[in-house]
Amino acid sequence: MAAKKQIKKQQVVEKKQKRKRFKI
């Protein structure tokens, strides 16, 4: 279960990074 939570967290971080890249 913990692993699933970590994966979700990573996905959110990746999404944020992608948005930042698009903004730049």
PDBQT receptor file of N, H, CA, C and O in Angstrom, charges set to zero:
ATOM      1  N   MET A   1       0.843  -1.212   0.000  1.00  0.00    +0.000 N 
ATOM      2  CA  MET A   1       0.000   0.000   0.000  1.00  0.00    +0.000 C 
ATOM      3  C   MET A   1       0.874   1.257   0.000  1.00  0.00    +0.000 C 
ATOM      4  O   MET A   1       0.618   2.215  -0.730  1.00  0.00    +0.000 OA
ATOM      5  N   ALA A   2       1.899   1.224   0.830  1.00  0.00    +0.000 N 
ATOM      6  H   ALA A   2       2.107   0.446   1.423  1.00  0.00    +0.000 HD
ATOM      7  CA  ALA A   2       2.786   2.396   0.926  1.00  0.00    +0.000 C 
ATOM      8  C   ALA A   2       3.425   2.684  -0.438  1.00  0.00    +0.000 C 
ATOM      9  O   ALA A   2       3.573   3.837  -0.845  1.00  0.00    +0.000 OA
ATOM     10  N   ALA A   3       3.796   1.612  -1.123  1.00  0.00    +0.000 N 
ATOM     11  H   ALA A   3       3.676   0.676  -0.792  1.00  0.00    +0.000 HD
ATOM     12  CA  ALA A   3       4.429   1.794  -2.439  1.00  0.00    +0.000 C 
ATOM     13  C   ALA A   3       3.473   2.524  -3.376  1.00  0.00    +0.000 C 
ATOM     14  O   ALA A   3       3.878   3.415  -4.122  1.00  0.00    +0.000 OA
ATOM     15  N   LYS A   4       2.198   2.136  -3.327  1.00  0.00    +0.000 N 
ATOM     16  H   LYS A   4       1.868   1.412  -2.721  1.00  0.00    +0.000 HD
ATOM     17  CA  LYS A   4       1.208   2.794  -4.202  1.00  0.00    +0.000 C 
ATOM     18  C   LYS A   4       1.145   4.283  -3.892  1.00  0.00    +0.000 C 
ATOM     19  O   LYS A   4       1.059   5.110  -4.800  1.00  0.00    +0.000 OA
ATOM     20  N   LYS A   5       1.189   4.620  -2.613  1.00  0.00    +0.000 N 
ATOM     21  H   LYS A   5       1.259   3.949  -1.875  1.00  0.00    +0.000 HD
ATOM     22  CA  LYS A   5       1.118   6.035  -2.221  1.00  0.00    +0.000 C 
ATOM     23  C   LYS A   5       2.337   6.775  -2.759  1.00  0.00    +0.000 C 
ATOM     24  O   LYS A   5       2.226   7.900  -3.247  1.00  0.00    +0.000 OA
ATOM     25  N   GLN A   6       3.494   6.139  -2.668  1.00  0.00    +0.000 N 
ATOM     26  H   GLN A   6       3.584   5.225  -2.272  1.00  0.00    +0.000 HD
ATOM     27  CA  GLN A   6       4.725   6.782  -3.146  1.00  0.00    +0.000 C 
ATOM     28  C   GLN A   6       4.644   7.021  -4.658  1.00  0.00    +0.000 C 
ATOM     29  O   GLN A   6       5.039   8.074  -5.158  1.00  0.00    +0.000 OA
ATOM     30  N   ILE A   7       4.126   6.024  -5.364  1.00  0.00    +0.000 N 
ATOM     31  H   ILE A   7       3.805   5.169  -4.957  1.00  0.00    +0.000 HD
ATOM     32  CA  ILE A   7       4.015   6.161  -6.827  1.00  0.00    +0.000 C 
ATOM     33  C   ILE A   7       3.115   7.351  -7.156  1.00  0.00    +0.000 C 
ATOM     34  O   ILE A   7       3.419   8.142  -8.049  1.00  0.00    +0.000 OA
ATOM     35  N   LYS A   8       2.008   7.468  -6.428  1.00  0.00    +0.000 N 
ATOM     36  H   LYS A   8       1.761   6.826  -5.702  1.00  0.00    +0.000 HD
ATOM     37  CA  LYS A   8       1.081   8.580  -6.691  1.00  0.00    +0.000 C 
ATOM     38  C   LYS A   8       1.791   9.905  -6.441  1.00  0.00    +0.000 C 
ATOM     39  O   LYS A   8       1.637  10.862  -7.199  1.00  0.00    +0.000 OA
ATOM     40  N   LYS A   9       2.575   9.942  -5.359  1.00  0.00    +0.000 N 
ATOM     41  H   LYS A   9       2.700   9.165  -4.743  1.00  0.00    +0.000 HD
ATOM     42  CA  LYS A   9       3.295  11.184  -5.016  1.00  0.00    +0.000 C 
ATOM     43  C   LYS A   9       4.264  11.537  -6.144  1.00  0.00    +0.000 C 
ATOM     44  O   LYS A   9       4.376  12.696  -6.543  1.00  0.00    +0.000 OA
ATOM     45  N   GLN A  10       4.964  10.516  -6.652  1.00  0.00    +0.000 N 
ATOM     46  H   GLN A  10       4.874   9.574  -6.328  1.00  0.00    +0.000 HD
ATOM     47  CA  GLN A  10       5.931  10.756  -7.724  1.00  0.00    +0.000 C 
ATOM     48  C   GLN A  10       5.212  11.303  -8.956  1.00  0.00    +0.000 C 
ATOM     49  O   GLN A  10       5.708  12.213  -9.620  1.00  0.00    +0.000 OA
ATOM     50  N   GLN A  11       4.041  10.738  -9.255  1.00  0.00    +0.000 N 
ATOM     51  H   GLN A  11       3.638   9.999  -8.715  1.00  0.00    +0.000 HD
ATOM     52  CA  GLN A  11       3.288  11.193 -10.432  1.00  0.00    +0.000 C 
ATOM     53  C   GLN A  11       2.928  12.666 -10.281  1.00  0.00    +0.000 C 
ATOM     54  O   GLN A  11       3.026  13.438 -11.235  1.00  0.00    +0.000 OA
ATOM     55  N   VAL A  12       2.511  13.048  -9.077  1.00  0.00    +0.000 N 
ATOM     56  H   VAL A  12       2.431  12.420  -8.303  1.00  0.00    +0.000 HD
ATOM     57  CA  VAL A  12       2.128  14.444  -8.832  1.00  0.00    +0.000 C 
ATOM     58  C   VAL A  12       3.345  15.337  -9.036  1.00  0.00    +0.000 C 
ATOM     59  O   VAL A  12       3.251  16.393  -9.662  1.00  0.00    +0.000 OA
ATOM     60  N   VAL A  13       4.478  14.912  -8.509  1.00  0.00    +0.000 N 
ATOM     61  H   VAL A  13       4.554  14.054  -8.000  1.00  0.00    +0.000 HD
ATOM     62  CA  VAL A  13       5.717  15.711  -8.649  1.00  0.00    +0.000 C 
ATOM     63  C   VAL A  13       6.066  15.854 -10.126  1.00  0.00    +0.000 C 
ATOM     64  O   VAL A  13       6.426  16.935 -10.592  1.00  0.00    +0.000 OA
ATOM     65  N   GLU A  14       5.955  14.747 -10.852  1.00  0.00    +0.000 N 
ATOM     66  H   GLU A  14       5.663  13.868 -10.474  1.00  0.00    +0.000 HD
ATOM     67  CA  GLU A  14       6.277  14.797 -12.290  1.00  0.00    +0.000 C 
ATOM     68  C   GLU A  14       5.343  15.753 -13.012  1.00  0.00    +0.000 C 
ATOM     69  O   GLU A  14       5.763  16.501 -13.896  1.00  0.00    +0.000 OA
ATOM     70  N   LYS A  15       4.079  15.724 -12.631  1.00  0.00    +0.000 N 
ATOM     71  H   LYS A  15       3.738  15.117 -11.914  1.00  0.00    +0.000 HD
ATOM     72  CA  LYS A  15       3.098  16.617 -13.272  1.00  0.00    +0.000 C 
ATOM     73  C   LYS A  15       3.498  18.066 -13.017  1.00  0.00    +0.000 C 
ATOM     74  O   LYS A  15       3.468  18.897 -13.924  1.00  0.00    +0.000 OA
ATOM     75  N   LYS A  16       3.869  18.357 -11.780  1.00  0.00    +0.000 N 
ATOM     76  H   LYS A  16       3.892  17.681 -11.043  1.00  0.00    +0.000 HD
ATOM     77  CA  LYS A  16       4.260  19.733 -11.438  1.00  0.00    +0.000 C 
ATOM     78  C   LYS A  16       5.485  20.150 -12.240  1.00  0.00    +0.000 C 
ATOM     79  O   LYS A  16       5.549  21.268 -12.752  1.00  0.00    +0.000 OA
ATOM     80  N   GLN A  17       6.458  19.247 -12.347  1.00  0.00    +0.000 N 
ATOM     81  H   GLN A  17       6.406  18.339 -11.931  1.00  0.00    +0.000 HD
ATOM     82  CA  GLN A  17       7.680  19.572 -13.090  1.00  0.00    +0.000 C 
ATOM     83  C   GLN A  17       7.345  19.823 -14.557  1.00  0.00    +0.000 C 
ATOM     84  O   GLN A  17       7.885  20.737 -15.179  1.00  0.00    +0.000 OA
ATOM     85  N   LYS A  18       6.451  19.005 -15.100  1.00  0.00    +0.000 N 
ATOM     86  H   LYS A  18       6.012  18.263 -14.594  1.00  0.00    +0.000 HD
ATOM     87  CA  LYS A  18       6.068  19.166 -16.512  1.00  0.00    +0.000 C 
ATOM     88  C   LYS A  18       5.447  20.537 -16.705  1.00  0.00    +0.000 C 
ATOM     89  O   LYS A  18       5.748  21.227 -17.679  1.00  0.00    +0.000 OA
ATOM     90  N   ARG A  19       4.585  20.935 -15.785  1.00  0.00    +0.000 N 
ATOM     91  H   ARG A  19       4.340  20.375 -14.994  1.00  0.00    +0.000 HD
ATOM     92  CA  ARG A  19       3.910  22.237 -15.899  1.00  0.00    +0.000 C 
ATOM     93  C   ARG A  19       4.961  23.346 -15.879  1.00  0.00    +0.000 C 
ATOM     94  O   ARG A  19       4.886  24.304 -16.649  1.00  0.00    +0.000 OA
ATOM     95  N   LYS A  20       5.932  23.203 -14.994  1.00  0.00    +0.000 N 
ATOM     96  H   LYS A  20       5.993  22.425 -14.369  1.00  0.00    +0.000 HD
ATOM     97  CA  LYS A  20       6.987  24.223 -14.872  1.00  0.00    +0.000 C 
ATOM     98  C   LYS A  20       7.740  24.322 -16.195  1.00  0.00    +0.000 C 
ATOM     99  O   LYS A  20       8.035  25.417 -16.675  1.00  0.00    +0.000 OA
ATOM    100  N   ARG A  21       8.045  23.162 -16.777  1.00  0.00    +0.000 N 
ATOM    101  H   ARG A  21       7.805  22.273 -16.387  1.00  0.00    +0.000 HD
ATOM    102  CA  ARG A  21       8.794  23.144 -18.040  1.00  0.00    +0.000 C 
ATOM    103  C   ARG A  21       7.992  23.857 -19.125  1.00  0.00    +0.000 C 
ATOM    104  O   ARG A  21       8.540  24.633 -19.909  1.00  0.00    +0.000 OA
ATOM    105  N   PHE A  22       6.683  23.584 -19.160  1.00  0.00    +0.000 N 
ATOM    106  H   PHE A  22       6.238  22.954 -18.523  1.00  0.00    +0.000 HD
ATOM    107  CA  PHE A  22       5.852  24.207 -20.193  1.00  0.00    +0.000 C 
ATOM    108  C   PHE A  22       5.799  25.716 -20.004  1.00  0.00    +0.000 C 
ATOM    109  O   PHE A  22       5.764  26.480 -20.969  1.00  0.00    +0.000 OA
ATOM    110  N   LYS A  23       5.795  26.131 -18.732  1.00  0.00    +0.000 N 
ATOM    111  H   LYS A  23       5.823  25.510 -17.948  1.00  0.00    +0.000 HD
ATOM    112  CA  LYS A  23       5.695  27.561 -18.433  1.00  0.00    +0.000 C 
ATOM    113  C   LYS A  23       6.944  28.271 -18.922  1.00  0.00    +0.000 C 
ATOM    114  O   LYS A  23       6.863  29.379 -19.454  1.00  0.00    +0.000 OA
ATOM    115  N   ILE A  24       8.075  27.654 -18.750  1.00  0.00    +0.000 N 
ATOM    116  H   ILE A  24       8.140  26.754 -18.318  1.00  0.00    +0.000 HD
ATOM    117  CA  ILE A  24       9.355  28.307 -19.116  1.00  0.00    +0.000 C 
ATOM    118  C   ILE A  24       9.441  28.455 -20.638  1.00  0.00    +0.000 C 
ATOM    119  O   ILE A  24      10.430  28.976 -21.153  1.00  0.00    +0.000 OA
TER     120      ILE A  24
